[in-house]
Amino acid sequence: MTTLFDPLAINGLSLRNRLVRSATWEGMCDPDGRPTPKLIDCYRALARGGVGLIVSGYTYVSREGKQLPGKMGLDNDAFAADYRALADAVHAEGGRLCIQLVHAGGQADSRGAGRQPLAPSAVKVAQFPEEPQELSRAEIARLVAAFAAAAGRAKAWGCDAVQLHGAHGYLINQFLSPLTNRRSDDYGGPVENRCRFLMEVYAAVRAEVGADFPVLIKLNGCDFVEGGLSVDDALYAARLLDRAGIDAIEVSGGTPASGSQTPVRTRIETAAQEGYNLALALGIKAAVDCPVISVGGFRSIEVAQQALAGGVEAVALSRPLIREPDLPARWQAGDPARAACISCNGCFRPGLKGEGVRCVVAEKG
């Protein structure tokens, strides 16, 4: 039987176990997106804590795709030394680093993006802070190229993989969703058209980094929003990606407008509340051959192990590793106690103040 601490290979990248640190905004970068020593220390602690793969906080590929303060950027050739230091710190502790690439699209705002946000369509929906401007075809081509260029930088600067952010209401997800994509050209309408931007981004990234460099995606299995991405459409997108050669799919769900079914649900107090996207992940796993990673509310080693037994290849955690970066090592050492995280989301408040995310509950003792 496969265990959490069996190794896993993703397109030749050897991981020491099947625990993934899911992408987590840290709020620890300079205003221009440059990684800081504080962020490097954070990643060093995560790698030392034993997690198999660190997926970075969501990293914008173009300046107007920035959302929250302190967000990491990969649109600037001047950041090479900083990214190399980040990767070196992770590697020195035996870890592996995957950079998540994102454009916030309509979920950005004018203050953060420096201009009116861009989106597939000029529609005002609950997940958008303001009405965005519809992307022109030339702008779509520019953003496809920006994803590829960012991936090339990540590879050149020593990172081990990249992950496209196709979930949680960001730009790739906005193209996939009929709620946010009302276009009448060949990027809108039927699901095959709504997948066009995603597949163009993937193809451009793959061409940039080559066949042997791992390219992953975080994909919503469902938006949990009326009129949004459905389970069937998510399965269609997953099959397209699998046939095109994606190296792994991390399955999530929800957007900021999904009510109690958001990506970061609170009050996860029982085993039954854990793994809240697992059914979506197993559905996608049944449709694809590539490795599938499940994320969403895992707090106990028992439930994480059950997910592997169900068929996924790995399990991802986010908030528990803010409070306990050494949680994987603790579990592997034989202490099976549930993660100390209480799922309150208080960890994100300091980040909004420019202090970086941290567990405020642990600080109170």
N, C-alpha and C positions, 0 to 999 in steps of 0.2 A: 504494500500500500504506500502511495506517495505521501510524504509528510512535508510540513512547512519548511523543514530544514534540509530537504533534499535539494541539490543544485538544479538549476534551470538554465538552458541555453536558448537565447533568442537571436537567431541569425548569426550564430558564432560567438555572441557575447555571453560569456559564462558568468552566471550569477550564483552567489554562494548559498542562497536560499530562495524561497518563493514568497517572501514578504517584500512588498513594494511601498515606498513612501510616495503616496499619491501627491500630485502637484498641489502646493499650498502657497498662497501668496504670503510672503514674509514681511513686506514693507521695509526692507533693509538695504535698498539701493539708493544711490544718489539720484537727484531729480532728473538727470539725463539718462537714467537706467543703468549706470555703471555699478557692477557688484562691489560691495564694500568689505573691509576686513570683518565686520560684524556678521555679514552673510557667510563669509568663508568659514568663520568659527562655528556657525550654525550647522553648515553642511559637514564640517569635520566631526562634530558631535554626533550627527545622524549616522555617518559612516562608521564611527567607532562603536555606536550602539548596535550595530550588527545587521541593519536592514540590507536586503540583497540589492535593491536598485533604488536610487534616489531620483525621482522625477522633480525637476526644478519647479519653483513658482512660475505661474504663467508669464511668458516672456514675449513682449510685443515685437513684431517684425517691422512695424512702421509706426512713426511717432503718433499719428492720429488714432492708432489702435490701442493706445494706452488708456487704462481705466483708473486704477487706484494709485495712491501715492506710494513712492518707494518701490514701484514695480520694476522688474528687471527688463532691460532692452537688449536687443541683438541686431540693431540696425546701424551699428557704428563700428567701423574697422578699428577705431582707436581703443577698443576695449579688450584687445587680444591678450595683453599681459594679465588683466584682471580675471578673465575667463580661464586662462591657463592656471593661475593660482588656485582658482576654485576647483578645477578638475584635479590638480595635483594634491590638494588637501583631501579630497575624497579618495583618490587612489592610494595615498599613503596609509589610509586606514582600511584598505582592502575593499572599498566600495566601488560602485559604478554609478556614473552620472548621465542622466538623460535630460535634455533641455526641452521643455514644453513650449511650443510655438503657438502664438495666438494673435488674433486681431479682435478687439472687443466689438467692432462694428457699432451697431445701434445701442449697445449697452454702455458705450462711452458717453461722456458729456462734453460740452464745449469747453469747460474749464480744464478738464484733464487732457482732452484731445488737442486743444489749441485751435479748434475749428468746429463747425457743425459736424456731428458724427456722420459716418458713412454706413450705409446698410444696403441690402439687396433692393429694398423698396422704401419709399418715403411714407411710412405708416407709423402712427403713434399707437403703440400697444403697451400693455401694463409693464412689461419688462424693460422698456426703454424710458430713460429719464426725460427725453425730449424727442421731438420728431426729427429723424435723421434725413440726410440727403441721399437720394438714390444713386448708387454707383453707376457710372458710365461703363461701357465696355472697355474703354482705354484704362479706366481706373481698376477694373477687375484684372486686366492683364498686368498692371503695375503691382497689384497686391500678390498675385500668383508668383511673380518674380521676386517679391520681397520675402515670401516664405522660403523660396529656394535659396536666396542669398543668405538668409539667417541660418538655414540648415548647413550650408557650406561653411559658414564661420564656426558654428558649433563643432563640426568635424575637424576643421583645421586647427582649432584651439584646444584640442585634446579631450573633448567630451565623447562619451561612448555611444550615444544614441540621440535621436530626437523623437518627440511625440507631438503630433498635430492635435490641437484642441478643437474637437468637433462636437463639443457638448455644452451644456449649461447656458445656452442662449447666446453664445458668442458667434462670430461672423460665419464660420463654416456651418454651425448649427442653424443660423438665421437663413442661409440659403436652402438648407434641407427642409425647414419648416414651412408649410403652406400658410401659416399665420403671419410670418414675417417676410415671406417671399411671395409677392403678388405680381411678379414680373410677367410680361407677355412675350418675351423673347425666348431664346433657347436655354436660358438659365432659370426659367420659371415654368409653372404649370405642372405637368406630370412628374412623377418621382424621378424618372430618368433624367429630366432636365434639371430638377432641383439638386441632383447629385453632381452636376457638371462642374461646379466650382470646386467642390471637394476633390474630384478626380483629377482636375487640372492641377490643383495644388500638390496632390500626392505625386503625380507624374513629374512635375517640375522639381520637387524635392528629391525624388528618386534619381532623376537624371543628374542632379547636382552632386549627390553624395555617393552614388554608385550602388551596385547590387549587394555589396558585402557590408554595408553600414546599416545598423538597425533603424528602421522607421516604424514607429508605433502610432496609434491614434487613441485618443479618449473620445468615445462616441456615446451619445445618449441612446439608450435602448427605447426610451419614450420620453416625451417632454412633460407629460402629466399636465398639459394645458389644453383646453378646448381649442381645436383647430390647429394644434401644433404637430410636431413630428409624432407619428404613430409607431406602434410596435412593428407593423408590417413594413412601413417605409424604412425603419431602422434596419430591419433584416435585409431589405433590398440593398441598402448602402453597404452593410457589412459583407454581403456576398460579392459585390463589386470590388471592394477593397481586397478581399481575400483572393479573388481571381487575379487581381493586379499585382499581388505580391506583398501586401502589408505584412509586417513581421509580428505584430501582436495588437490586440484590441482590448483596451480597458473600457469596461462597460459601466456607465453611470446613468443618471436620469434626472430630469427636472431642470427648471430654470428659476430665476428669481421670482417669477410670477406663478409658481406651482403650489403656493400655499403650504400645507403640511407635508407636501412631497417634494420639497426643495432638495438640492444636492447635499445640504448640510443640516440634517434634521436634528432637533434637540430632544432631550429626555429619552435617551437610549438607555433604558434601565434593566431590561431583561434580555435573555438570549433570543426570545422570539422577535424582538425589535431590531436585532442585528442583521447585517447582510441584506439591507432593504432593496438592493438592486440585484440580488443574486438570481432571482427568477429571470430577469431580463438577460443577465450574463449567460445563464444556462441555455436560454432560447437561442441566443446568438451562437454559442458554442456548438449547438446542434446543426447550425447552418454553415459553419466555416471549418477549415482545417488548421488555421493558424492558432497560436496560443491566445487564450482569453484570460483577462485579469478582471476580477470582480472587486468593486469598491462600494462602500456605503455602510457605515455604522458598525464595522467589525470591532469588537471590544474584548473578545475572549478567544483563547487558543482553540477551545473546543469547536466553536462555530466556524472559525477560520479553517480548521481541519475538515469539518463537514463540507465546506465549500469545495475543497480540493477533491474530496471523495465524490462529490456530485459531478465533477467533470472539468472545472476550470483549472488552469495551470498555476495561477498565483492569486494572491489576495493583497489588496492595497489598503493602506490606512493613512489618515491625514492628522486629524486633531489629536489622537492618542500620542503621536510622536512629538507634538508640541510640548506636552506635559512630560512625557517619558521618552526621550530619544533613544534610551537604552532598552526599551521594551522588548525588541527581538532577542537581545542577548539574555535578558532575564528569563524569557520563555524558554530559550534554548538551554539555559543552565538548569532548568528543572523547576522553576517557580511558575506555576500555571495561573497565578492570581490574575483576575480580570484587570484590564487596563484601568488606570486611575482616572482617566478622562471622564467627566460627567456630562459631556455634550452640551455645554451651556452656551458655547460660541463667544464667551467673554474674551477668549484669546485674541480675537481680531480687533477689539477696541483699541489696544495700545498701538496697533499698526496704523490705524486711522489718525492717530495723534503724532505720527512720525517716529514712534519708539520701536517699531518692529513687533511682530506677534509674539506673545508669550502667555503662559498659563497664569492668569490672575488668581485663580483659586489656590494653586500651589503656593503663591506668594503670601496669601493670607494665613497659610498654615492650617 
